[in-house]
């Protein structure tokens, strides 16, 4: 089976309740508890459909794994990334780069979540 390069992602956070509320508010989705094999790891999963393309992932909180930085940039698919971008400030995040064209590949916006993680929003319109 041919798959997309990214199969899963984790966004590390320090305050799970705060981060969960941010992503649910901005993306208009409901995150669900993901059972962990260890008490040291807490996870909240983004909605996933195993038959759909693309990758899903989770917010993760674990001692010794700080949030923040730019080591990895995850892009969330949107109908129009400007819509989700308007929700960022009200959800406690920061709009770093408003919607901008990236040529034939559509549009992106860059935001910082409540934990200091930079994430992207992507749309074709």
ABEGO torsion letter per residue (X at the ends): XBBBABABBBBBBABAAAAAAAAAAAAGBBBBBBBBABAABBBBBBBBBAABBEBBBBBBBBBGBBBEEAABBBBBBBABAAAAAAAAAAAGBBBABBBBBAEAAEBBBBBBBAAGBBBBBBBAX
